[in-house]
């Protein structure tokens, strides 16, 4: 995989973020997603790679672009699997809340799990707690192990959990164990990444969220030296059959890092759409816009934060104007 792809991918996430951010707080999540998807697809045409979407906006008959199986790039360069989420947190953008991202994850051809669009039970931590998590164990056991690995008491930990009724028992157990909780409405990719940066104050992500987001999070955490485990949660036989069609026979298997993203190299890029703990969102002033992105590569372990200054008048195709 070419290391130059790292900065090329930032151009893609920047374009998506610039386009989606104009819809922030307008209550129109589909419009934000459509704008980001269109901008992301346009810039992909300029990227020197032979990419295939394995996680995207849906099947070909469900999405006009960035659909599963779509070919991306110029057709020259490395052959890679591509996972995209033009707006990770469409509700966040619609409501003007924190931690919406435009994200891309790539790995060598055949190395990304082809995760179906269903729930996945997840647990994610940063580098200090690698090897301490186990989805087969209780929430309390995992909290105790992560606290020990991080040199903290359990009541020092902060755990991100999606604020859903399905997580009621998990929330009660975390509180009973003495740990603190940050309930999030959406955006568990950002929450997973935040566990790897001390400045965010997050120690762990736990609970059920989207399976595609689990794979994207795994790429980021592999680049950062963190850890993640997941288990698919098909709700019925139709979803179980979809797993089998995508090559996943044992839906009850605990998926570890190498099951989610194999090989030794992968790249993750994200640009903030709205402000968050790790990245600032898009800020506009007249014809100017600023973005903040993070891009990382597993093989080198390099993590770069990229501050962008953009002249909106020179990027009319990527930026919605009211």
C-alpha positions as CSV (number, residue, x, y, z in Angstrom):
1,X,0.0,0.0,0.0
2,X,1.4,3.4,-1.0
3,X,2.0,5.7,2.0
4,X,1.0,8.7,-0.1
5,X,-2.6,7.4,0.0
6,X,-2.8,8.8,3.6
7,X,-2.9,12.4,2.5
8,X,-5.0,11.6,-0.6
9,X,-7.7,10.2,1.6
10,X,-7.8,13.3,3.8
11,X,-8.8,15.2,0.6
12,X,-11.8,12.9,0.4
13,X,-12.9,13.2,4.0
14,X,-12.4,17.0,3.8
15,X,-14.7,17.3,0.8
16,X,-17.4,15.2,2.5
17,X,-17.2,17.2,5.7
18,X,-17.3,20.5,3.9
19,X,-20.4,19.5,2.1
20,X,-22.2,17.9,5.1
21,X,-21.4,20.8,7.5
22,X,-23.6,23.3,5.7
23,X,-26.6,21.1,6.7
24,X,-25.7,21.2,10.4
25,X,-28.7,21.8,12.7
26,X,-31.1,22.0,9.8
27,X,-32.9,18.8,10.8
28,X,-32.2,17.3,7.4
29,X,-30.0,14.2,7.9
30,X,-30.6,12.7,4.4
31,X,-29.7,15.9,2.7
32,X,-26.4,16.1,4.7
33,X,-25.6,12.4,3.9
34,X,-26.4,12.9,0.2
35,X,-24.2,16.0,0.0
36,X,-21.3,14.2,1.7
37,X,-21.6,11.1,-0.4
38,X,-21.6,13.0,-3.7
39,X,-18.6,15.0,-2.7
40,X,-16.7,12.0,-1.4
41,X,-17.5,10.0,-4.6
42,X,-16.2,12.9,-6.8
43,X,-12.9,13.1,-5.1
44,X,-12.4,9.3,-5.1
45,X,-12.2,9.5,-8.9
46,X,-8.8,11.3,-8.5
47,X,-7.2,8.9,-6.0
48,X,-4.5,6.6,-7.4
49,X,-5.8,3.2,-6.3
50,X,-7.9,0.3,-7.4
51,X,-10.5,0.4,-4.6
52,X,-13.5,-1.8,-4.0
53,X,-16.2,-0.7,-1.6
54,X,-16.8,-3.5,1.0
55,X,-18.6,-1.3,3.5
56,X,-20.6,1.6,2.1
57,X,-24.0,3.2,1.6
58,X,-25.8,-0.1,0.9
59,X,-26.3,-2.5,-1.9
60,X,-26.3,-1.3,-5.5
61,X,-30.1,-1.1,-5.7
62,X,-30.2,0.8,-2.4
63,X,-27.6,3.5,-3.1
64,X,-26.6,5.4,-6.3
65,X,-23.0,5.7,-5.3
66,X,-20.5,4.3,-2.8
67,X,-22.5,1.1,-2.9
68,X,-20.9,-2.3,-1.9
69,X,-18.9,-3.6,-4.8
70,X,-18.4,-0.2,-6.5
71,X,-14.9,0.4,-7.9
72,X,-13.2,3.5,-6.7
73,X,-10.0,5.4,-7.8
74,X,-8.2,5.9,-11.0
75,X,-7.7,2.2,-11.6
76,X,-3.9,2.6,-11.1
77,X,-2.1,1.9,-7.9
78,X,-2.7,-0.6,-5.0
79,X,-5.7,-2.8,-4.9
80,X,-7.5,-2.1,-1.6
81,X,-10.7,-2.7,0.3
82,X,-12.6,0.5,1.1
83,X,-15.0,1.2,4.0
84,X,-16.7,4.5,3.9
85,X,-19.1,6.5,6.0
86,X,-19.6,9.9,4.5
87,X,-21.5,11.1,7.6
88,X,-20.8,9.0,10.7
89,X,-23.7,10.5,12.7
90,X,-26.3,11.8,10.4
91,X,-28.6,12.6,13.4
92,X,-25.7,14.4,15.0
93,X,-25.4,16.7,12.0
94,X,-29.1,17.2,11.7
95,X,-29.3,18.3,15.4
96,X,-26.1,20.2,15.5
97,X,-24.5,17.9,18.2
98,X,-21.0,16.7,18.8
99,X,-18.7,14.2,17.1
100,X,-20.1,13.8,13.6
101,X,-17.3,12.6,11.3
102,X,-16.6,11.9,7.6
103,X,-14.6,8.7,7.6
104,X,-12.7,6.3,5.3
105,X,-10.8,3.1,6.2
106,X,-8.8,1.1,3.7
107,X,-6.8,-2.1,3.9
108,X,-5.1,-4.4,1.4
109,X,-7.5,-6.3,-0.9
110,X,-9.4,-9.0,1.0
111,X,-8.4,-7.9,4.5
112,X,-11.5,-6.1,5.7
113,X,-14.5,-8.0,7.1
114,X,-17.5,-7.6,4.8
115,X,-19.8,-6.7,7.7
116,X,-23.5,-6.7,7.0
117,X,-25.7,-3.8,8.1
118,X,-26.8,-5.1,11.4
119,X,-26.0,-4.7,15.1
120,X,-22.7,-5.9,16.6
121,X,-21.9,-6.2,20.3
122,X,-18.6,-4.3,20.8
123,X,-16.0,-3.4,23.3
124,X,-13.1,-1.1,22.4
125,X,-10.1,0.3,24.3
126,X,-6.9,2.2,23.7
127,X,-3.3,0.9,23.6
128,X,-2.8,0.6,27.4
129,X,-5.6,-1.9,27.7
130,X,-4.7,-4.2,24.8
131,X,-5.4,-7.8,25.8
132,X,-7.5,-6.8,28.8
133,X,-10.9,-7.1,27.2
134,X,-13.0,-10.2,26.6
135,X,-16.6,-10.1,25.3
136,X,-17.1,-13.5,26.9
137,X,-16.7,-12.0,30.3
138,X,-19.0,-9.8,32.3
139,X,-19.0,-6.0,32.1
140,X,-17.7,-5.8,35.6
141,X,-14.8,-8.2,34.8
142,X,-13.9,-6.1,31.8
143,X,-14.0,-2.9,33.8
144,X,-11.7,-4.4,36.5
145,X,-9.2,-5.6,33.9
146,X,-9.1,-2.3,32.0
147,X,-8.7,-0.3,35.2
148,X,-5.8,-2.5,36.2
149,X,-4.2,-2.2,32.7
150,X,-4.5,1.5,32.8
151,X,-3.2,1.9,36.3
152,X,-6.5,3.3,37.5
153,X,-9.3,2.5,40.0
154,X,-12.6,1.4,38.4
155,X,-14.2,4.6,39.6
156,X,-11.7,6.5,37.6
157,X,-12.9,5.0,34.3
158,X,-15.2,6.7,31.9
159,X,-17.1,4.4,29.6
160,X,-18.9,5.5,26.4
161,X,-22.3,3.8,25.8
162,X,-25.0,4.5,23.2
163,X,-28.0,5.8,25.0
164,X,-30.4,3.0,24.0
165,X,-33.0,1.0,25.9
166,X,-31.1,-2.2,24.9
167,X,-28.2,-1.0,27.0
168,X,-30.2,-0.6,30.3
169,X,-28.6,-3.6,32.0
170,X,-25.1,-2.6,30.8
171,X,-25.6,0.9,32.1
172,X,-26.8,-0.4,35.5
173,X,-23.8,-2.8,35.8
174,X,-21.3,-0.1,34.9
175,X,-22.8,2.2,37.6
176,X,-22.9,-0.6,40.1
177,X,-19.2,-1.3,39.5
178,X,-18.5,2.4,40.3
179,X,-17.3,3.5,36.8
180,X,-18.6,6.7,35.2
181,X,-20.5,6.8,32.0
182,X,-20.7,9.1,29.0
183,X,-24.0,8.4,27.2
184,X,-23.9,9.2,23.5
185,X,-26.8,9.5,21.2
186,X,-24.9,8.4,18.0
187,X,-21.4,8.2,16.7
188,X,-19.7,5.2,18.2
189,X,-16.8,5.4,15.7
190,X,-15.7,8.6,17.3
191,X,-16.3,7.0,20.8
192,X,-14.1,4.1,19.9
193,X,-11.3,6.3,18.6
194,X,-11.4,8.5,21.6
195,X,-10.4,5.6,23.8
196,X,-6.9,5.8,22.3
197,X,-6.3,9.4,23.1
198,X,-5.8,10.4,26.8
199,X,-6.9,13.9,26.2
200,X,-10.5,12.8,25.4
201,X,-10.9,11.3,28.8
202,X,-12.5,8.1,27.4
203,X,-11.3,4.7,28.6
204,X,-13.7,2.2,27.0
205,X,-16.6,1.8,24.5
206,X,-19.1,-0.9,25.2
207,X,-22.4,-2.0,23.9
208,X,-24.2,-2.9,20.6
209,X,-23.9,-0.6,17.6
210,X,-23.6,-0.9,13.8
211,X,-21.4,-3.7,12.5
212,X,-20.0,-1.7,9.6
213,X,-19.0,1.0,12.2
214,X,-17.3,-1.8,14.1
215,X,-15.0,-2.6,11.2
216,X,-14.2,1.1,10.6
217,X,-13.4,1.5,14.3
218,X,-11.1,-1.6,14.1
219,X,-9.1,0.0,11.3
220,X,-8.6,3.2,13.4
221,X,-7.7,1.3,16.5
222,X,-5.3,-1.0,14.6
223,X,-3.5,2.1,13.4
224,X,-3.5,3.5,17.0
225,X,-2.4,0.3,18.7
226,X,-5.7,-0.2,20.5
227,X,-8.0,-3.2,20.7
228,X,-11.5,-4.1,19.8
229,X,-13.8,-7.2,19.9
230,X,-17.1,-7.7,18.3
231,X,-19.9,-10.2,17.9
232,X,-22.6,-10.0,15.2
233,X,-26.2,-9.9,16.4
234,X,-28.5,-11.0,13.6
235,X,-32.1,-10.3,14.6
236,X,-33.6,-13.1,12.5
237,X,-32.8,-15.9,10.1
238,X,-32.8,-13.4,7.1
239,X,-30.0,-11.4,8.7
240,X,-28.1,-14.7,9.6
241,X,-28.4,-15.7,5.9
242,X,-27.1,-12.4,4.8
243,X,-24.0,-13.0,7.0
244,X,-23.5,-16.3,5.3
245,X,-23.8,-14.8,1.9
246,X,-21.0,-12.4,2.9
247,X,-18.8,-15.2,4.0
248,X,-19.5,-15.2,7.7
249,X,-20.6,-18.7,8.7
250,X,-20.3,-18.5,12.5
251,X,-22.4,-15.5,13.5
252,X,-21.7,-16.2,17.2
253,X,-17.9,-16.0,16.9
254,X,-16.1,-13.4,18.9
255,X,-14.4,-11.3,16.2
256,X,-11.0,-10.0,17.3
257,X,-8.9,-7.3,15.7
258,X,-7.4,-9.6,13.0
259,X,-10.9,-10.9,12.1
260,X,-12.2,-7.4,11.5
261,X,-9.1,-6.1,9.7
262,X,-6.3,-8.5,8.7
263,X,-2.9,-7.9,7.3
264,X,-0.2,-5.6,8.7
265,X,-1.2,-2.4,7.0
266,X,-4.3,-0.2,6.8
267,X,-5.1,3.5,6.7
268,X,-7.8,5.5,8.5
269,X,-8.8,9.1,7.8
270,X,-11.5,11.2,9.4
271,X,-12.5,14.9,9.2
272,X,-14.7,16.5,11.8
273,X,-18.1,17.7,10.6
274,X,-19.2,19.0,14.0
275,X,-17.0,19.8,17.0
276,X,-15.9,16.9,19.1
277,X,-13.4,15.9,21.9
278,X,-10.7,15.0,19.3
279,X,-11.5,17.0,16.2
280,X,-13.0,20.4,15.5
281,X,-15.8,20.5,13.1
282,X,-16.1,22.6,9.9
283,X,-16.1,26.4,10.6
284,X,-17.2,28.8,8.0
285,X,-16.5,32.5,7.6
286,X,-17.6,34.2,4.4
287,X,-15.7,32.5,1.6
288,X,-13.4,30.6,3.9
289,X,-13.7,27.4,5.8
290,X,-11.5,25.5,8.2
291,X,-11.4,21.7,8.8
292,X,-9.5,19.5,11.1
293,X,-8.7,15.9,10.2
294,X,-6.8,12.9,11.6
295,X,-5.1,10.3,9.4
296,X,-3.2,7.3,10.6
297,X,-1.4,4.2,9.2
298,X,-0.9,0.9,10.9
299,X,2.4,-0.1,9.3
300,X,4.2,3.0,10.3
301,X,2.2,3.9,13.4
302,X,2.1,7.5,12.2
303,X,-0.8,9.7,13.4
304,X,-1.1,13.1,11.8
305,X,-3.6,15.9,12.6
306,X,-4.2,18.1,9.6
307,X,-5.6,21.6,9.8
308,X,-7.1,22.7,6.5
309,X,-8.0,26.2,5.3
310,X,-10.3,26.2,2.3
311,X,-11.5,28.8,-0.2
312,X,-15.1,27.8,-0.7
313,X,-15.5,29.8,-3.9
314,X,-12.8,27.5,-5.5
315,X,-14.7,24.3,-4.4
316,X,-18.2,25.1,-5.5
317,X,-19.0,21.4,-6.3
318,X,-18.2,20.3,-2.8
319,X,-20.0,22.8,-0.6
320,X,-23.7,23.4,-0.3
321,X,-24.8,27.0,-0.1
322,X,-28.2,28.1,1.2
